[in-house]
Amino acid sequence: EVRLVESGGGLVQPGGSLRLSCGSSGFTFSNYSMSWVRQAPGKGLEWVSIVINSGRTTYADSVKGRFTISRDNAKNTLYLQMNSLKVEDSAVYYCVKGGYADWGQGTQVTVSS
C-alpha cells in the first residue's frame, strides 16, 4: 500500500520560510517522479513543482526562484523548501506520487501577519 505523509506546515509571516517533508512507503521511491500540488481555500488544485527520478526539477512560475524541491532517495522522503513566502502561498500542500494517482493527506501552510 502506497503511503505518503506530509509534515512541516504551519503559520508563518510574509517573507518567512518553511520546509515541508513527505515521507513515503509502499513503493520504490527512487523509481518515481514526485510532485507537490497545493489547494488554496475556495480554489482549485495548483501544481507547484516536480522532481523526476533523475533529479531534474521544474516549478510553477508562481513559485520559481522561491521554492526548491528535493528528494532523498535513501530516506524515501520528498522536500519542499519554501522561502520568501507570500500570503497567496497559503494553501494545503499535497505530496503526489508519479502519475497523480496517489496523494498524501496534505499539510496546511498559512502565511499571515
C-alpha positions as a printed NumPy array, in Angstrom:
array([[  0.   ,   0.   ,   0.   ],
       [  1.323,   3.392,  -1.015],
       [  1.594,   5.803,   1.894],
       [  2.543,   9.484,   1.69 ],
       [  2.699,  11.575,   4.858],
       [  3.348,  15.298,   4.697],
       [  4.649,  17.39 ,   7.588],
       [  6.187,  20.777,   8.249],
       [  3.268,  23.059,   7.573],
       [  2.267,  25.861,   9.888],
       [  1.741,  29.571,  10.332],
       [  4.461,  31.909,   9.093],
       [  4.722,  35.625,   8.455],
       [  5.105,  37.001,   4.93 ],
       [  8.733,  36.778,   3.887],
       [  9.328,  33.788,   6.11 ],
       [ 10.342,  30.238,   5.285],
       [  9.037,  26.73 ,   5.82 ],
       [ 10.306,  23.312,   4.846],
       [  7.775,  20.639,   4.012],
       [  8.601,  16.959,   4.127],
       [  6.816,  13.949,   2.678],
       [  7.709,  10.528,   3.99 ],
       [  6.782,   7.63 ,   1.756],
       [  6.389,   3.866,   1.909],
       [  4.857,   1.031,  -0.06 ],
       [  6.702,   1.62 ,  -3.321],
       [ 10.227,   2.057,  -4.663],
       [ 10.57 ,   5.798,  -4.11 ],
       [ 13.618,   6.255,  -6.31 ],
       [ 11.762,   4.929,  -9.361],
       [  9.102,   7.641,  -9.427],
       [  8.778,  11.301, -10.105],
       [  7.305,  13.167,  -7.148],
       [  5.33 ,  16.386,  -7.093],
       [  3.905,  18.996,  -4.798],
       [  0.395,  20.271,  -5.506],
       [ -1.476,  22.862,  -3.452],
       [ -5.046,  23.991,  -2.952],
       [ -5.922,  27.374,  -1.551],
       [ -9.252,  27.904,   0.223],
       [-12.072,  28.07 ,  -2.301],
       [ -9.76 ,  27.443,  -5.25 ],
       [ -8.806,  24.518,  -7.43 ],
       [ -5.683,  22.439,  -7.349],
       [ -2.463,  24.148,  -8.411],
       [  0.594,  22.177,  -9.427],
       [  3.687,  23.581,  -7.687],
       [  6.741,  21.527,  -8.591],
       [  8.054,  18.163,  -9.73 ],
       [ 11.309,  16.268,  -9.305],
       [ 11.777,  13.331, -11.633],
       [ 13.758,  10.268, -10.648],
       [ 16.886,  11.652, -12.331],
       [ 16.718,  14.67 , -10.045],
       [ 15.62 ,  17.171, -12.679],
       [ 13.203,  19.752, -11.287],
       [ 10.509,  22.016, -12.695],
       [  8.488,  24.753, -10.988],
       [  5.31 ,  26.707, -11.5  ],
       [  6.017,  30.311, -12.437],
       [  4.298,  31.446,  -9.246],
       [  6.971,  29.82 ,  -7.051],
       [ 10.043,  29.829,  -9.285],
       [ 13.057,  31.295,  -7.521],
       [ 11.433,  30.99 ,  -4.09 ],
       [ 10.713,  27.277,  -3.675],
       [ 13.117,  24.371,  -4.005],
       [ 12.008,  20.77 ,  -4.39 ],
       [ 14.386,  17.978,  -3.495],
       [ 14.393,  14.299,  -2.679],
       [ 16.413,  11.934,  -0.534],
       [ 16.046,   8.505,  -2.075],
       [ 17.896,   6.858,   0.823],
       [ 15.253,   8.188,   3.217],
       [ 12.29 ,   7.825,   0.81 ],
       [ 11.494,  11.447,   1.501],
       [ 10.446,  14.407,  -0.618],
       [ 11.041,  18.008,   0.476],
       [  9.844,  21.477,  -0.441],
       [ 11.887,  24.404,   0.857],
       [  9.716,  27.5  ,   0.686],
       [ 11.357,  30.906,   1.07 ],
       [ 10.074,  34.455,   0.717],
       [  6.578,  33.227,   1.428],
       [  3.62 ,  35.33 ,   0.34 ],
       [  0.049,  35.464,   1.594],
       [ -1.032,  33.893,  -1.67 ],
       [  1.086,  30.816,  -0.904],
       [ -1.392,  29.881,   1.834],
       [ -2.864,  26.502,   0.934],
       [ -2.97 ,  22.845,   1.762],
       [  0.127,  21.286,   0.229],
       [ -0.055,  17.738,  -1.054],
       [  2.713,  15.308,  -1.877],
       [  1.882,  13.3  ,  -5.007],
       [  3.488,  10.189,  -6.434],
       [  4.187,   9.626, -10.103],
       [  1.08 ,   9.745, -12.277],
       [ -1.032,  11.56 ,  -9.681],
       [ -2.969,   8.509,  -8.534],
       [ -1.529,   8.575,  -5.002],
       [ -1.749,  11.615,  -2.727],
       [ -0.859,  12.374,   0.859],
       [ -3.343,  13.844,   3.317],
       [ -1.876,  17.321,   2.954],
       [ -0.293,  19.837,   5.292],
       [ -1.647,  23.333,   5.878],
       [  0.55 ,  26.338,   5.185],
       [ -0.757,  29.709,   6.313],
       [  1.127,  32.891,   5.514],
       [ -0.226,  35.788,   7.502],
       [  0.922,  38.736,   9.552]])
